[in-house]
Amino acid sequence: MEHTPRTTTSASFTLTLAVLLLSSFLHVEPARSMEVVGSLNVPDREGVVIRDTIAYTVGQTDFTAITIARPTSPSILGDLVLGMVMEAVDVEGDYAYCAGGAAGFAVVDISNPRSPSHVHTTILTGQCLDIAVDDTIVVVAIGTAVVICGVRNPAAPHVLATYTHPTSSVALDWATHRVWAGGTNGVVELDISNPRQPSRNSHFGAGLPATPVAYSPPYVGVARAASLLALNVSPLSQAGSFGASFVIQAVCEGGGYQTLIGLANGDVLHIDETEMPPSFAASANVGTQIRRMDTETIDMEAYVAVATVSGLTLIRYTPVTDAEPSPPQLVPGKFEISAYPNPFNSSVRLKFARAKTGWHTLEIFDLAGRKILTRPIFLGGDFEMLFNPEVLATGIYFARVSGISGIARTRLVYLK
């Protein structure tokens, strides 16, 4: 593949930020695009998750770490045969957690990606179909139920609780203590504030299939055959839907107010959720059957890694950055967050309106949807706080506050 010479990182970043800001102020919509940029033949990839510039994949009986630092030429860093048929993978810190079908789930030490090593296998009573990990909590879909495990010591996972619900796909957000479990009887939202006693917060689509499931802030993306449902959380309710031409095989977050879906014909679609109903933004085709997907930002560009029956494919795409979601109709008493000045270059005042008294969680996400910062805050009524983002790089971010008041969001433009 021929490469076009690139500007320096700082020059490229300055130009990119200038374009984003101009688009924001003038409401000029930049061109959306998706382009296949690289691939690697590693047969039968069932699952993929990206951390920084490494894609961790599973397929058949092997676990493979692939460097994508150069997206046009991904290559294998390390490989490990686990002897169990893999279904999915997720990563937290120095450990990967692999759903291994009837054999349970395996924990792999990836502190040295060139030499991954098996740490432990936990045997469960069902078929491990999907897995998600956040902080010290692992949730596993076992077909008939959701299993919640504690992994403070990854070498000795222990089952905390089991919640019965037909489940083949799970999503987890430990910051808000929520699990979303989808299967043949719709999707349930579980409150796991106490992981040993999960409780159902809401249930959507009882009696109908809802899988796969992905938490794509601020919505939960759920596939139902060839339709993508964007669900509001806490409680689950339909915000909008998008009809595709083929059955949806994979769903993943693409950053704030956007979701990526993989179709049975090999198409990967970028769905814009800044307006409801969701709309088509761009697409690319990987040429083979899609299993799972994950996203990451590399060198200031957004990529989606696609696990397929043929291997790993990398697609570069243009995130939704040009527009705020349409403001909702004002509802008396609604919890809100705003920021000023915005853009800002040193600190920003976050103003909270109509908050209930109690602890909340402030989270900061980058354009790719990665959680950059989490901070507990105590709110009550109308409240202001000074936020100094000195740990962040210059760029555009999404702030989300959640707690007993509900969930509120705003966009931040940081000019260091």
C-alpha positions in Angstrom: 0.0 0.0 0.0 1.3 3.4 -0.9 1.6 5.9 1.9 1.2 9.6 1.7 3.8 11.6 3.6 2.5 12.9 6.9 3.0 16.1 8.8 4.7 16.1 12.2 2.6 15.0 15.1 2.2 18.5 16.6 1.4 20.1 13.3 -1.1 17.4 12.4 -2.7 17.7 15.8 -3.0 21.5 15.6 -4.6 21.2 12.2 -7.0 18.5 13.3 -8.1 20.4 16.4 -8.5 23.6 14.3 -10.8 21.8 11.9 -12.8 20.3 14.7 -13.3 23.6 16.4 -14.2 25.4 13.2 -16.8 22.7 12.4 -18.2 23.0 15.9 -18.6 26.8 15.8 -19.8 27.1 12.1 -21.8 23.8 12.2 -19.9 22.6 9.1 -20.1 18.8 8.9 -16.8 17.2 7.9 -16.8 14.3 5.5 -17.3 10.9 7.1 -15.3 8.0 5.8 -14.3 4.4 6.6 -11.3 2.7 4.9 -9.7 -0.7 5.3 -6.1 0.0 6.0 -4.5 -3.3 7.1 -5.1 -6.9 7.8 -3.4 -10.0 9.2 -4.2 -13.6 8.3 -4.8 -15.4 11.7 -7.6 -17.9 11.0 -10.8 -18.1 12.9 -10.6 -15.0 15.2 -13.6 -15.1 17.5 -12.9 -12.1 19.7 -10.8 -9.0 19.8 -10.1 -6.2 22.3 -7.6 -3.3 21.8 -5.4 -1.7 24.5 -3.1 1.1 23.3 -1.4 -0.3 20.2 -2.0 -4.0 20.8 -5.0 -6.1 19.7 -5.6 -9.2 21.8 -7.5 -11.8 19.9 -8.8 -15.3 20.5 -9.8 -18.1 18.2 -10.1 -21.8 18.3 -7.6 -22.8 21.0 -5.1 -19.9 20.9 -4.7 -16.5 22.3 -2.7 -14.0 20.2 -1.3 -10.5 20.8 -1.0 -8.5 17.7 0.8 -5.1 17.4 -1.2 -2.5 15.5 1.2 0.4 16.1 1.4 0.5 12.3 -2.2 -0.1 11.3 -1.2 -0.8 7.7 1.0 -3.7 8.7 -0.2 -5.5 11.9 2.0 -8.4 13.1 2.0 -11.0 15.8 3.8 -10.2 19.0 3.1 -13.4 21.0 0.9 -16.4 21.0 -0.4 -18.9 23.6 -2.2 -22.2 23.1 -4.8 -22.6 25.8 -6.5 -25.8 24.8 -10.0 -24.5 25.0 -12.3 -23.2 22.2 -12.4 -19.4 22.6 -15.5 -17.3 22.3 -14.5 -13.8 23.5 -11.8 -11.8 25.3 -11.5 -8.6 27.4 -8.5 -7.0 29.1 -7.9 -5.1 32.4 -4.4 -4.0 33.3 -1.8 -6.8 32.9 -4.4 -9.6 32.4 -6.7 -10.8 29.6 -9.8 -12.8 30.4 -10.9 -15.3 27.8 -14.3 -16.9 27.5 -13.6 -20.5 26.7 -16.9 -22.1 26.0 -17.6 -25.3 28.0 -14.2 -25.1 29.5 -14.9 -22.0 31.6 -12.8 -18.8 31.3 -9.0 -18.4 31.3 -6.9 -15.7 32.8 -3.7 -14.8 30.8 -0.8 -12.6 32.0 0.0 -10.1 29.3 2.5 -8.0 31.2 4.9 -9.1 28.5 2.7 -9.3 25.3 5.6 -11.1 23.5 5.3 -14.0 25.9 1.7 -14.3 27.3 1.3 -16.9 30.0 -1.7 -18.9 31.4 -2.5 -17.9 35.0 -5.7 -19.7 35.9 -8.9 -21.3 34.5 -12.2 -21.0 36.3 -14.7 -23.7 35.5 -18.4 -22.6 35.3 -21.6 -24.6 35.0 -22.6 -23.2 31.6 -21.2 -22.4 28.2 -19.0 -19.2 28.4 -20.2 -17.2 25.4 -19.0 -13.7 26.3 -17.0 -11.9 28.9 -16.4 -8.3 30.1 -14.1 -7.0 32.8 -13.8 -3.6 34.5 -11.6 -2.9 37.5 -11.8 -6.0 39.7 -15.1 -7.3 38.3 -15.6 -9.9 35.6 -19.0 -10.8 34.2 -19.5 -13.9 32.0 -22.5 -14.9 29.8 -23.0 -18.6 30.3 -26.2 -19.0 28.1 -28.7 -19.4 30.9 -27.3 -16.8 33.3 -24.9 -14.0 34.1 -22.0 -14.9 36.4 -20.3 -12.1 38.4 -16.8 -12.8 39.6 -14.2 -10.9 41.7 -10.7 -10.7 40.4 -8.8 -8.7 42.9 -6.3 -11.5 42.6 -6.4 -12.5 38.9 -4.7 -15.8 39.8 -7.7 -16.8 42.0 -11.0 -15.5 40.5 -14.0 -16.3 42.7 -17.7 -16.4 41.9 -19.6 -13.6 43.7 -23.1 -14.2 42.3 -25.2 -15.7 39.5 -28.2 -14.0 38.0 -30.6 -16.2 35.9 -31.4 -14.7 32.5 -30.9 -16.1 29.1 -27.6 -14.4 28.2 -25.2 -14.7 25.3 -23.7 -11.1 25.3 -22.7 -8.9 28.2 -21.5 -5.3 28.7 -20.2 -3.8 32.0 -19.6 -0.3 33.4 -18.2 -0.6 36.9 -18.2 3.2 37.4 -22.0 3.2 37.4 -22.2 -0.4 38.8 -24.3 -1.6 35.8 -24.3 -4.8 33.7 -26.3 -5.2 30.6 -27.1 -8.8 29.6 -28.7 -9.7 26.3 -30.1 -13.0 25.0 -33.3 -14.7 23.7 -35.5 -12.9 26.3 -34.5 -9.3 25.7 -31.9 -7.4 27.7 -31.7 -6.7 31.4 -29.9 -4.0 33.2 -28.5 -5.2 36.5 -27.4 -3.0 39.4 -24.2 -4.5 40.9 -23.5 -1.9 43.5 -23.3 -5.0 45.7 -21.8 -7.6 43.3 -22.8 -10.4 45.7 -26.5 -9.4 45.3 -27.2 -8.1 41.8 -30.6 -6.7 41.3 -32.6 -6.1 38.1 -33.0 -2.4 37.4 -35.0 -2.8 34.2 -35.9 -5.2 31.4 -36.4 -4.4 27.8 -37.8 -6.5 25.0 -39.1 -9.5 27.0 -39.7 -12.5 24.8 -37.6 -11.1 21.9 -33.9 -11.6 21.0 -31.5 -8.9 22.0 -27.9 -9.7 21.2 -25.1 -8.7 20.8 -25.0 -5.9 23.4 -22.5 -3.1 23.7 -22.4 -0.1 26.1 -21.8 2.8 23.7 -22.2 6.0 25.9 -24.7 7.4 26.3 -26.7 4.5 25.0 -26.7 0.7 25.1 -26.5 -0.6 21.6 -28.5 -3.8 21.1 -28.9 -5.9 17.9 -32.2 -7.5 17.0 -31.7 -9.4 13.7 -31.0 -6.6 11.2 -31.9 -3.7 13.5 -29.8 -1.7 15.9 -31.7 -0.4 19.0 -30.3 2.6 20.8 -31.5 2.2 24.4 -31.5 4.8 27.2 -30.2 3.4 30.4 -31.6 3.3 34.0 -34.3 2.3 33.1 -33.9 0.8 29.7 -36.1 2.4 27.0 -35.8 2.8 23.3 -34.4 6.1 22.1 -34.2 5.1 18.5 -33.4 2.4 16.0 -31.5 1.8 12.7 -32.4 -0.8 10.1 -29.5 -2.5 8.4 -29.6 -4.6 5.1 -28.2 -7.7 6.8 -28.2 -9.4 10.2 -26.0 -7.6 12.7 -23.2 -9.9 13.9 -21.2 -7.5 16.1 -21.8 -4.2 18.0 -19.2 -2.0 19.6 -18.8 1.6 20.8 -17.3 4.2 18.5 -16.9 7.1 21.0 -19.5 9.5 22.3 -22.8 9.3 20.5 -21.7 6.7 17.9 -21.9 3.0 17.5 -20.2 0.6 15.0 -22.0 -2.5 13.8 -20.7 -5.5 11.7 -23.1 -7.2 9.3 -23.4 -10.7 8.0 -22.2 -9.7 4.5 -18.9 -8.3 5.9 -20.0 -4.6 6.0 -18.9 -2.5 9.0 -21.3 0.5 9.5 -20.6 3.7 11.4 -23.8 4.9 13.0 -24.2 8.5 14.1 -26.4 8.8 17.3 -26.1 12.6 17.8 -29.7 12.8 16.5 -32.5 10.3 16.9 -33.3 8.2 15.1 -29.7 7.1 14.5 -28.3 7.7 11.0 -25.8 6.1 8.7 -22.4 7.9 8.6 -20.0 5.6 6.6 -19.2 2.0 5.8 -16.4 -0.4 4.7 -16.4 -4.1 3.8 -13.9 -6.7 5.3 -14.8 -9.3 2.7 -15.6 -12.1 5.1 -17.7 -13.1 8.1 -17.4 -10.8 11.1 -17.2 -12.1 14.7 -16.5 -9.2 17.0 -15.1 -5.7 17.0 -13.3 -3.1 19.2 -12.1 0.5 18.7 -9.0 2.5 19.6 -7.3 5.8 18.8 -3.8 5.5 17.3 -1.7 8.6 16.4 -4.8 10.8 16.7 -6.8 8.6 14.3 -9.8 6.3 15.1 -9.7 2.7 14.2 -11.9 -0.3 14.5 -10.4 -3.8 14.7 -12.5 -6.5 13.2 -12.1 -10.2 14.2 -13.2 -12.4 11.3 -13.0 -16.0 10.2 -10.0 -15.0 8.2 -8.1 -13.0 10.8 -7.8 -9.4 11.9 -8.8 -6.3 9.8 -8.2 -2.7 10.7 -10.5 0.1 9.5 -9.8 3.8 9.9 -12.9 5.9 10.4 -13.9 9.5 11.1 -15.6 9.9 14.5 -18.6 12.0 15.1 -17.2 15.2 16.5 -18.9 18.1 14.8 -22.2 18.3 16.6 -23.7 18.2 20.0 -26.8 16.0 20.4 -30.0 17.9 19.8 -31.1 19.6 23.1 -34.0 17.7 24.7 -37.2 19.4 25.6 -36.8 21.1 29.0 -38.2 19.0 31.8 -38.7 20.6 35.2 -36.3 19.2 37.7 -34.0 17.4 35.2 -30.4 16.9 36.4 -28.0 18.8 34.1 -24.3 19.6 33.7 -22.8 22.6 31.8 -19.3 23.9 31.4 -17.8 27.4 31.1 -15.7 28.8 29.6 -15.8 26.2 26.8 -13.4 26.0 25.0 -10.9 26.6 27.9 -7.2 26.6 28.3 -6.4 26.1 32.0 -9.4 25.1 34.1 -13.2 24.9 33.6 -16.1 25.4 35.8 -18.6 22.5 35.8 -22.1 23.6 36.9 -24.6 21.0 38.1 -28.3 21.8 38.2 -30.9 20.2 40.3 -28.7 17.4 41.7 -30.0 15.2 44.5 -27.8 15.2 47.6 -25.3 12.3 47.6 -22.3 10.8 45.9 -22.0 10.9 42.1 -19.3 9.8 39.7 -17.6 12.2 37.2 -16.1 10.5 34.2 -14.1 11.9 31.3 -14.1 10.1 27.9 -11.9 10.9 24.8 -13.2 11.0 21.3 -12.7 7.2 20.9 -14.9 6.6 23.9 -12.0 5.6 26.2 -12.5 6.4 29.9 -9.7 8.8 30.7 -10.6 9.8 34.3 -13.0 8.8 37.0 -13.6 10.9 40.1 -16.2 10.6 42.9 -18.0 13.9 43.7 -20.6 14.9 46.3 -23.4 17.0 44.9 -26.6 18.6 46.2 -29.0 21.1 44.5 -27.3 23.6 42.2 -23.5 23.2 42.5 -20.3 24.4 40.8 -16.8 23.0 40.9 -13.5 24.0 39.4 -12.1 21.2 37.2 -8.4 21.3 36.3 -7.7 18.8 33.5 -3.9 19.0 33.8 -3.6 15.2 33.4 -5.3 15.4 30.0 -3.8 16.3 26.6 -5.2 19.0 24.4 -8.4 17.8 22.7 -12.1 17.3 22.8 -13.7 15.2 25.6 -17.1 14.2 26.9 -17.9 14.6 30.6 -20.5 12.3 32.2 -21.8 12.5 35.7 -24.0 9.7 37.1 -25.5 8.9 40.4 -28.7 9.1 42.3 -29.7 12.2 40.3 -29.5 10.3 37.0 -27.0 10.8 34.2 -25.9 14.2 32.6 -23.4 14.9 30.0 -21.6 17.7 28.2 -18.7 18.2 25.8 -15.4 19.8 26.8 -12.9 21.5 24.4 -9.5 21.8 26.1 -6.8 24.1 24.6 -3.7 23.6 26.7 
